[in-house]
Amino acid sequence: MAKHADDGLLSPYRPTIVPIQDEKFGGAARGSAGKRRQYATAIILNVAALAAGSVMGWPSPAGPILTNATTSPLDADGDGIKEVVSHEHFSWLASVNFLAGTPGTLLFGALADRLGRRIAGLVVAAPYALSWVLVATTDSLLPLYAARLLGGIASGATLVVSPLYIAETAEDEHRGALGTFLAVGLNTGILFSFVVSAFTDYRAMPLVCLLLPAIYFLCLLRLPETPVYLVKRGRAAAARRALAWYRGGDDVDAELDALLAAAKREESSSDTETASLADLFRHRGTRRALVQSLVLFANQQFCGVIAVLNFTEAIFMEAGSSLSPTAAAIIVAAMQAVCTYLSSFLMDRAGRRPLLIASNVVMATCLSTLGGCFYAKSIGYDIAGVGWLPVLAMSLYVVAFAMGLGPVPLVLLAETYATRVRSLATAVGISVQTVSAFLCTKFFLNVRNALGTHGCLWLFAAFCLAGAAYVAVAVLETKGKALDDILAEFHGDPIVRRREEDGLHNGEDDDVFVAKEDDEEPAAPRQHQETTT
């Protein structure tokens, strides 16, 4: 197969991970090759998620070191006097990366639309690398803030680019499972940072973490651009080659025709310029998807998972556990990573809605139990006899989050928008996620001081119950459905449903469907029925 210099792909058909074969694939052989390549793509894209998780996990091992006069490595004046980071400053260091994620999502969402998903993904590696270099070399607080900001920007970018790339390369039957890889990567990255910190010192840990963006960059160089983006840019030949690679064979004409038809419908229904914020509110289906994304991401963060995980060591200590704080943190992070991985097997079996509802209900129960333990302790009851109960509740809480509320909103985010607005909508959704995470992390202590630990946990439980109610009433199931069918269901127009039954796919503009109502093609089946009777 010849290499095309003008298609913007760097040898996409001969990657190191999955060797290409020039012969056509058919049946099971084609499906097997395509599945391997789609899974390899998801793994490569989510090495960046590992890097994001390591950024998120850094405060847990770094906090006790930086806030201690004996162990702090900072020496801004070079006079041998250690600079100790105050708890207030460290609360900002722990949370500012989430705040920086918002400009990261918006910037890289636009970059993914203008330059492509692949170029945007490659650029993500740069702020990750610079962030870890600063952490490893700085002796003062200000560059440490800069490092956390850069890590936050890269993390926000990852949450946009990786799910977008996977959604546009995965087949429908694999999309749900592959979509969970992002959450698996994030939680595994947190675990990675905990384990590395247990065996290295403060300066060596960031150097080990620096390997993650380097590996990600080198592997991503070998992947093709997404077929959806190439079709969107009018590069049908390059799109066919990329689609053939991702499907494991050349028999992709029908799928390519569907992509071209979808692109043509979008061109006929709207201008071809980059989507603006107004486009997210212009059509009913897009508005409905946007509301769903924003509510689910707020639900994901205001369930209190980040704040509660930061409180893990104290919970284990109060329960009388003999585990060291480091061992306790590693165990909880490992449970998160393993259970998030297991959720990938349930995503396309149990469905998105059942996982979200069950996750919220179980988390609310666990938080209520934890709150009850702390309330009993605050009014003088001795809970030493049930010291295992907080540990059990904490463990089940983490498992429930990892199996549902952690990965599912990210999967739904990539499934519920038309191509033209998908990057922007993803950026807006992730922005809400990162801002919510910042608020929960930064102001957890303030809320805890006002309501008590038990009151804070019960407040989080109330958010979980509200989230379960919303999912039961408003969230649509997307399990096993084609992206066009999902968009049609979000649109909710009877004309859309009728044309879907007639074998036609939807776009995103109400006027397009109304205009096509008078077409003669949909009437053909009815005419046929009349003649046969």
C-alpha positions in Angstrom: 0.0 0.0 0.0 1.5 3.3 -1.0 2.1 6.1 1.4 0.3 9.3 0.6 2.3 12.4 1.6 -0.7 14.7 1.4 -3.0 12.9 3.8 -1.4 14.2 7.0 -0.8 10.7 8.4 2.6 9.4 9.4 2.7 5.8 8.1 -0.7 5.0 9.7 -0.9 1.6 8.1 2.3 0.2 9.6 2.2 1.1 13.3 4.6 -0.6 15.7 1.8 -1.8 18.0 -0.4 -3.4 15.4 1.3 -4.5 12.1 -0.8 -3.9 9.0 -1.6 -6.5 6.5 -2.2 -5.5 2.9 -4.7 -8.2 2.1 -8.4 -7.7 2.5 -10.0 -9.0 5.6 -13.3 -10.7 5.7 -15.7 -12.0 8.3 -14.2 -12.9 11.7 -10.6 -12.1 10.5 -11.5 -8.5 9.6 -13.5 -8.0 12.8 -10.6 -9.4 14.9 -8.0 -7.2 13.3 -10.3 -4.1 13.6 -11.1 -4.8 17.2 -7.4 -5.1 18.1 -6.6 -1.8 16.4 -9.5 0.0 18.1 -8.4 -1.3 21.5 -4.8 -0.4 20.8 -5.9 3.1 19.8 -7.9 3.5 23.1 -4.9 2.3 25.1 -2.5 4.7 23.4 -4.9 7.7 23.8 -5.3 6.8 27.5 -1.7 6.8 28.3 -2.4 10.5 28.4 -5.1 9.7 31.0 -2.4 7.9 33.0 -0.5 11.2 32.9 -3.6 13.1 34.0 -4.1 10.7 36.9 -0.5 11.1 38.1 -1.1 14.9 38.1 -4.2 14.4 40.2 -2.5 12.0 42.6 0.6 14.1 43.2 -0.8 16.1 46.2 -1.4 13.0 48.4 2.3 12.0 48.7 3.7 15.5 48.2 1.6 17.2 50.9 3.2 15.7 54.0 6.6 16.4 52.5 6.1 20.1 51.5 4.3 21.1 54.7 7.0 19.7 56.9 10.0 21.8 57.8 12.2 18.7 58.1 11.3 17.1 54.7 10.5 20.1 52.5 12.9 20.2 49.5 12.2 23.9 48.7 14.9 26.4 49.3 14.0 29.6 47.4 16.9 31.7 48.7 19.5 29.1 48.4 20.6 29.7 52.0 19.9 26.2 53.3 16.8 27.2 55.1 13.9 25.1 54.0 10.7 26.8 52.7 7.7 25.2 54.3 4.4 25.4 52.3 1.5 26.5 54.4 -1.7 24.4 54.4 -3.6 27.3 52.7 -1.0 27.4 49.9 -1.0 23.6 49.6 -4.8 23.6 49.3 -4.3 25.8 46.2 -1.6 23.6 44.9 -3.9 20.6 45.3 -6.9 22.3 43.5 -5.5 24.8 41.0 -4.9 22.1 38.4 -8.7 21.5 38.2 -9.2 25.2 37.7 -6.6 25.2 34.9 -8.4 22.3 33.3 -11.1 24.7 32.1 -9.0 26.8 29.7 -7.3 23.5 28.7 -10.6 22.0 27.6 -11.7 25.1 25.6 -8.3 25.6 24.0 -7.8 22.0 22.9 -11.4 21.6 21.9 -10.9 24.4 19.4 -7.5 23.0 18.4 -9.0 19.6 17.7 -11.5 21.2 15.4 -9.1 23.4 13.5 -6.0 21.2 13.2 -7.4 17.7 13.9 -7.8 15.3 16.7 -4.3 13.8 16.2 -2.4 17.1 16.1 -4.2 18.3 19.2 -3.4 15.0 20.9 0.3 15.3 20.1 0.4 18.8 21.5 -1.1 17.6 24.8 2.3 15.9 25.7 4.1 19.3 25.9 2.5 20.8 29.0 2.6 17.4 30.8 6.4 17.2 30.2 7.1 20.8 31.2 5.0 20.4 34.3 7.0 17.4 35.6 10.3 19.1 34.7 9.3 22.1 36.9 8.3 19.9 39.8 11.5 18.0 39.7 13.8 21.0 39.5 12.2 24.0 41.2 13.2 25.2 44.7 10.5 27.8 45.1 6.7 27.9 45.4 5.9 30.1 42.3 7.3 27.7 39.7 5.4 24.9 41.6 2.2 26.8 41.0 3.1 27.1 37.3 3.8 23.3 37.1 0.4 22.6 38.6 -1.3 25.0 36.1 0.4 23.3 33.2 -0.5 19.9 34.4 -4.1 21.0 34.8 -4.2 22.4 31.3 -2.9 19.1 29.9 -5.3 17.1 32.0 -8.3 19.2 30.7 -7.0 18.7 27.2 -6.8 15.0 27.7 -10.4 14.8 28.8 -11.5 16.4 25.5 -9.1 14.8 23.0 -9.0 11.2 24.2 -12.8 10.5 24.4 -13.3 12.4 21.1 -10.7 10.3 19.3 -12.0 7.1 20.6 -15.7 7.9 19.8 -14.7 8.7 16.2 -12.7 5.5 15.6 -14.6 2.8 17.6 -17.3 0.7 16.1 -20.7 0.9 17.9 -20.3 -2.5 19.6 -17.0 -1.5 21.2 -17.6 2.2 21.9 -19.0 1.8 25.4 -16.2 -0.4 26.6 -13.5 1.7 25.0 -15.1 4.8 26.4 -14.4 3.6 29.9 -10.7 3.4 29.2 -10.4 7.1 30.1 -11.7 6.7 33.6 -9.5 3.5 33.9 -6.5 5.6 32.9 -7.2 8.4 35.3 -7.6 6.0 38.3 -4.6 3.9 37.3 -2.6 7.1 37.0 -3.5 8.1 40.5 -2.4 4.6 41.7 0.8 5.0 39.6 1.7 8.2 41.4 1.0 6.6 44.9 3.1 3.6 44.1 6.0 5.6 42.6 6.1 7.9 45.6 6.3 5.0 47.9 9.6 3.8 46.3 11.2 7.1 45.2 11.9 10.5 46.8 10.3 13.8 46.0 12.6 14.7 43.2 12.7 11.3 41.5 8.9 10.8 41.3 8.2 13.5 38.7 11.1 12.1 36.5 9.4 8.7 36.5 6.0 10.4 35.7 7.7 12.2 32.8 7.9 8.9 31.0 4.2 8.8 30.5 3.8 11.8 28.2 6.9 10.7 26.3 5.5 7.2 25.7 2.1 8.7 24.7 3.6 11.1 22.2 5.7 8.4 20.4 2.8 6.0 20.2 0.3 8.5 18.9 2.7 9.5 16.1 1.9 6.1 14.5 -1.9 6.4 14.5 -4.1 7.8 11.7 -6.3 10.8 12.1 -10.0 9.9 12.8 -12.1 9.1 9.7 -14.9 11.4 11.0 -12.6 14.4 11.1 -11.1 13.7 7.7 -14.6 13.4 6.2 -15.5 16.7 7.9 -12.5 18.3 6.1 -13.5 16.9 2.7 -10.6 14.4 2.5 -12.6 11.3 1.5 -9.6 9.4 0.2 -7.6 9.8 3.4 -10.8 9.0 5.4 -11.2 5.7 3.5 -7.6 4.7 4.3 -7.9 5.6 8.0 -11.2 3.8 8.2 -9.8 0.7 6.5 -7.0 0.7 9.1 -9.3 1.0 12.1 -11.7 -1.7 10.7 -8.9 -4.1 9.7 -9.7 -4.4 6.0 -10.8 -2.6 2.9 -14.5 -3.4 3.0 -15.5 0.0 4.5 -17.5 1.5 1.6 -20.8 1.4 3.3 -19.5 3.0 6.5 -17.7 5.6 4.5 -20.8 6.4 2.6 -22.7 6.9 5.9 -20.0 9.3 7.1 -20.1 11.2 3.9 -23.9 11.4 4.0 -23.8 12.6 7.6 -21.3 15.3 6.7 -23.4 16.4 3.7 -26.5 16.7 5.9 -24.5 18.9 8.3 -23.3 21.1 5.5 -26.8 21.5 4.2 -28.3 22.3 7.6 -25.7 24.8 8.8 -22.6 26.6 7.8 -19.2 24.9 7.7 -17.4 27.2 10.1 -16.2 26.1 13.5 -19.1 25.7 15.9 -19.8 28.5 18.4 -21.4 28.5 21.8 -24.6 29.6 20.2 -24.7 26.3 18.2 -25.1 24.4 21.5 -28.4 26.1 22.2 -29.8 26.4 18.6 -31.3 22.9 18.3 -33.5 21.0 20.7 -31.4 17.8 20.6 -28.2 19.6 21.2 -29.7 21.5 24.1 -31.0 18.3 25.7 -27.6 16.7 25.4 -25.9 19.7 26.9 -28.1 19.8 29.9 -27.5 16.1 30.4 -23.8 16.5 30.2 -23.7 19.4 32.6 -25.9 17.8 35.2 -24.0 14.4 35.1 -20.6 16.1 35.5 -21.9 18.2 38.4 -23.3 15.0 39.9 -19.9 13.3 39.3 -18.0 15.9 41.3 -20.5 17.0 44.0 -20.9 13.4 45.1 -17.7 14.4 46.9 -15.4 11.7 45.6 -12.3 13.9 45.4 -12.8 15.5 48.8 -13.6 12.1 50.4 -10.6 10.5 48.8 -8.4 13.2 50.2 -9.8 12.3 53.6 -9.1 8.5 53.2 -6.1 8.4 55.5 -8.0 10.1 58.3 -10.9 7.7 57.9 -8.7 4.6 58.1 -6.9 6.1 61.1 -10.1 6.8 63.0 -11.3 3.3 62.3 -8.3 2.0 64.1 -6.7 0.4 61.1 -3.2 -0.9 61.5 -2.4 0.1 57.8 0.0 3.0 57.2 -1.6 6.0 55.5 0.4 5.3 52.4 -0.7 1.7 52.2 -4.3 2.8 52.8 -4.1 5.3 50.0 -2.6 2.7 47.6 -5.3 0.2 48.5 -8.2 2.6 47.8 -6.6 3.8 44.5 -6.1 0.2 43.4 -9.7 -0.6 44.1 -10.7 2.4 42.0 -8.5 1.4 39.1 -9.6 -2.3 39.1 -13.3 -1.5 39.5 -13.2 1.1 36.7 -11.6 -1.5 34.5 -14.4 -4.0 35.4 -17.0 -1.4 34.5 -15.9 -1.6 30.9 -17.3 -5.1 30.7 -20.6 -3.9 32.2 -21.0 -0.7 30.1 -22.4 -2.5 27.0 -24.2 -5.2 29.0 -26.0 -3.5 31.8 -26.3 -0.2 30.0 -25.5 3.4 31.0 -28.6 4.3 33.0 -28.7 1.3 35.3 -25.0 1.8 36.2 -25.6 5.5 36.9 -28.6 4.9 39.1 -27.1 2.0 41.0 -23.8 4.0 41.5 -25.6 7.0 42.9 -27.8 5.0 45.3 -24.9 2.9 46.6 -22.7 6.0 47.1 -25.5 7.8 48.9 -25.9 4.8 51.3 -22.2 4.6 52.0 -21.9 8.4 52.6 -24.9 8.3 54.9 -23.2 5.4 56.8 -19.9 7.3 57.0 -21.7 10.4 58.2 -23.5 8.4 60.8 -20.2 7.1 62.2 -18.7 10.6 62.4 -21.9 11.9 64.0 -22.0 9.2 66.6 -18.3 9.9 67.4 -19.0 13.6 67.7 -21.7 13.2 70.3 -19.5 10.9 72.4 -20.3 7.4 71.3 -17.5 4.9 71.1 -17.4 3.3 67.6 -14.2 1.3 68.2 -16.3 -1.9 68.2 -17.5 -1.2 64.6 -14.2 0.3 63.4 -14.5 -1.9 60.3 -17.7 -0.1 59.3 -16.2 3.2 58.0 -13.6 1.2 56.2 -16.2 -1.0 54.5 -18.4 2.0 53.7 -15.4 3.9 52.2 -14.4 0.8 50.1 -17.9 0.3 48.7 -18.2 4.0 48.0 -15.1 4.0 45.9 -16.2 0.8 44.1 -19.6 2.3 43.3 -18.1 5.5 41.9 -15.6 3.5 39.8 -18.3 1.2 38.4 -20.8 4.0 37.3 -20.6 7.7 38.1 -16.9 7.8 37.3 -16.7 6.5 33.7 -20.3 6.7 32.4 -20.6 10.6 32.1 -17.4 10.6 29.9 -18.9 7.8 27.7 -22.2 9.7 27.3 -20.4 12.9 26.5 -18.7 11.4 23.5 -22.0 9.8 22.2 -24.6 12.5 22.3 -23.5 15.3 20.0 -23.3 15.8 16.2 -19.9 15.9 14.7 -19.9 19.7 14.1 -20.4 20.6 17.8 -18.9 17.5 19.5 -15.5 19.1 20.2 -17.0 22.3 21.6 -19.6 20.4 23.6 -17.0 18.1 25.1 -14.9 21.2 26.1 -17.9 22.8 27.8 -18.8 19.6 29.6 -15.2 19.0 30.8 -15.0 22.6 31.9 -18.0 22.1 34.2 -16.3 18.9 35.5 -13.0 20.6 36.3 -14.7 23.7 37.9 -16.8 21.4 40.1 -13.8 19.4 41.1 -11.9 22.6 42.0 -14.8 23.9 44.2 -15.1 20.6 46.0 -11.4 20.3 46.6 -10.7 23.9 47.6 -13.7 24.5 49.8 -14.2 21.1 51.4 -12.5 22.2 54.6 -14.7 25.4 54.8 -17.9 23.3 54.4 -16.6 20.7 56.9 -16.0 23.4 59.5 -19.5 24.8 59.0 -21.5 21.6 58.9 -19.1 19.1 60.6 -17.7 16.1 58.9 -21.0 14.2 59.2 -23.0 17.1 57.8 -20.6 17.4 54.8 -20.9 13.7 54.0 -24.7 13.8 54.3 -24.8 16.8 51.9 -22.8 14.7 49.4 -25.3 11.9 49.9 -28.2 14.2 49.1 -26.4 15.2 45.8 -26.1 11.5 44.9 -29.8 10.9 45.5 -30.7 13.9 43.4 -28.4 12.6 40.7 -30.1 9.2 40.7 -33.5 10.9 40.4 -32.4 12.9 37.4 -31.0 9.9 35.7 -34.2 7.9 36.2 -36.3 10.7 34.7 -34.2 12.4 32.1 -31.2 10.3 30.8 -31.6 8.3 27.6 -30.0 4.9 27.2 -27.4 4.7 24.5 -26.2 1.1 24.9 -25.5 -0.6 21.5 -27.0 2.3 19.4 -25.4 3.9 16.4 -24.4 7.6 16.9 -26.9 8.7 14.3 -29.7 6.8 16.1 -28.7 8.4 19.4 -28.9 11.8 17.9 -32.3 11.0 16.5 -33.6 10.0 19.9 -32.2 13.1 21.5 -33.9 15.2 18.8 -37.2 13.6 19.8 -39.1 14.8 16.7 -41.7 12.3 15.3 -40.5 13.1 11.8 -37.0 12.0 12.8 -38.4 8.7 14.2 -40.4 8.1 11.1 -37.5 8.7 8.8 -35.3 6.5 11.0 -37.8 3.7 10.5 -37.7 4.3 6.8 -33.9 3.7 6.9 -32.7 7.3 6.9 -30.4 8.9 9.5 -30.8 12.2 11.3 -28.9 15.4 11.3 -29.2 18.1 13.9 -31.3 20.9 12.3 -35.1 20.9 12.8 -35.6 22.6 9.4 -33.8 19.8 7.6 -36.3 17.2 8.7 -39.3 19.4 8.1 -38.0 20.2 4.6 -37.4 16.5 3.9 -40.9 15.5 5.1 -42.3 16.1 1.5 -39.6 13.8 -0.1 -41.1 10.9 -2.0 -38.7 8.3 -0.8 -40.2 7.7 2.6 -43.6 7.2 1.0 -42.4 4.2 -1.1 -43.0 1.6 1.6 -46.6 2.8 2.0 -47.2 2.7 -1.7 -45.8 -0.8 -1.9 -48.1 -1.9 0.9 -51.1 -0.5 -1.0 -50.2 -2.4 -4.2 -49.8 -5.7 -2.4 -53.2 -5.5 -0.8 
